Amino acid sequence: MAGLPVLYSFRRCPYAIRARQGLRAAGFEPGVSLELREVDLACRPPELLAASAKATVPVLVLPSGDVIDESLAILHWALEQRDPQGWWAGWRADQRATGASLIEANDGPFKHHLDRWRYPERFEVAEPARHRAAALDILRDWNQRLEAGGWLLGSRPALVDWALLPFVRQFRLSDPDGFDAEPALAALRAWLARFLESPELAAVMAPPWGPQRSWPSPHWLYHLALAEDWNRARTQELYPWSTRGRRQADVGFVHLCRAHQIASTWQRFYADAGPVRLLTLDPAALTAAGLELREESAPGSGELFPHLYGGPLPLAAVRHHASYRPHEPAGAVA
Ligand SMILES: N[C@@H](CCC(=O)N[C@@H](CS)C(=O)NCC(=O)O)C(=O)O
């Protein structure tokens, strides 16, 4: 997929949803005119860190090498390419300015209060209800605007609607019953309900826009493990396996693979196994632990695979572990 814009995204992130919606509206299609790389924020790929020092999602890397690492700027870039639904085109300067100030209120105070209400421990907030009340004040203001035409700037959706809706969705998801019972929000609820049922949202939450699994980086190494072996290893602080049913002490090395070899390795050795975990390994941590990586051919495959020599797999080099299935379940909107 060389030569395509690359979008680093995180399925549930409202900023990333915003960017995906804009790119989709502009006619981009993952796997065709854009490469989408789903990111696990607990284990960001080195390619994302190299593109953007702040490494938040979304980040768009253009074929020219230019990097856009703000969701709003990605939205604007997308609509500059094509804007068939008039999210930006056709609005007057004063309407655009109103939209910009609403986005400022969303990305600033509304998100601030939303986060502190949702995650009081993380933000060391003593009275989360105060933050919910402050966010509701902002929602009531938006509700008034929506009463006239059903959309923030009038009777059809504009960029500002798509920019704010993922955040209002997040607010409702935090306490759906409380949100649904809130007085003076009827127009806003109708606006959000249309969004929640829209093909626009469904499309960006399901593959290929919203994959369930993270993008495997060619800079990392991988190891498939039976979930029961991995769980035991974590309690015993030792993973003694080389591959399924064979110990490192007997084989002499640990079988690893690269990003493009994960699915075929699973197919060959784990297809009939129970739950399997995919371990993501940092090669630098392996060599820092005094171990040696050798590229060796695997009998029957005609391919070179990385083999780890010098001891069992060090748990400290495992950057991430997640359940692995080669085929993704259908993406639910959650
Ligand atoms: N201003 C940024 C905010 C993006 C953002 O904060 N994304 C979150 C995920 S929802 C993130 O990457 N958080 C990780 C971090 O802040 O390190 C934008 O609009 O793109």
The ligand as an SDF file (V2000), in Angstrom:
LIG
                    3D

 20 19  0  0  0  0  0  0  0  0999 V2000
   -6.1330   17.3700   19.8660 N   0  0  0  0  0  0  0  0  0  0  0  0
   -6.0010   16.0190   19.4180 C   0  0  0  0  0  0  0  0  0  0  0  0
   -6.4440   15.0960   20.5420 C   0  0  0  0  0  0  0  0  0  0  0  0
   -6.3370   13.6270   20.1940 C   0  0  0  0  0  0  0  0  0  0  0  0
   -6.3830   12.7220   21.4390 C   0  0  0  0  0  0  0  0  0  0  0  0
   -6.2190   13.1870   22.5860 O   0  0  0  0  0  0  0  0  0  0  0  0
   -6.5710   11.4270   21.2190 N   0  0  0  0  0  0  0  0  0  0  0  0
   -6.5110   10.4990   22.3390 C   0  0  0  0  0  0  0  0  0  0  0  0
   -7.3120    9.2410   22.0920 C   0  0  0  0  0  0  0  0  0  0  0  0
   -9.0380    9.5380   22.1670 S   0  0  0  0  0  0  0  0  0  0  0  0
   -5.0720   10.0410   22.5280 C   0  0  0  0  0  0  0  0  0  0  0  0
   -4.3820    9.7840   21.5720 O   0  0  0  0  0  0  0  0  0  0  0  0
   -4.6520    9.9110   23.7920 N   0  0  0  0  0  0  0  0  0  0  0  0
   -3.3650    9.4230   24.1190 C   0  0  0  0  0  0  0  0  0  0  0  0
   -2.4900   10.4870   24.6900 C   0  0  0  0  0  0  0  0  0  0  0  0
   -2.9550   11.6000   24.8870 O   0  0  0  0  0  0  0  0  0  0  0  0
   -1.3110   10.1860   24.9070 O   0  0  0  0  0  0  0  0  0  0  0  0
   -6.8070   15.8110   18.1390 C   0  0  0  0  0  0  0  0  0  0  0  0
   -7.8190   16.5220   17.9510 O   0  0  0  0  0  0  0  0  0  0  0  0
   -6.4420   14.9760   17.3120 O   0  0  0  0  0  0  0  0  0  0  0  0
  1  2  1  0
  2  3  1  0
  2 18  1  0
  3  4  1  0
  4  5  1  0
  5  6  2  0
  5  7  1  0
  7  8  1  0
  8  9  1  0
  8 11  1  0
  9 10  1  0
 11 12  2  0
 11 13  1  0
 13 14  1  0
 14 15  1  0
 15 16  2  0
 15 17  1  0
 18 19  2  0
 18 20  1  0
M  END
$$$$
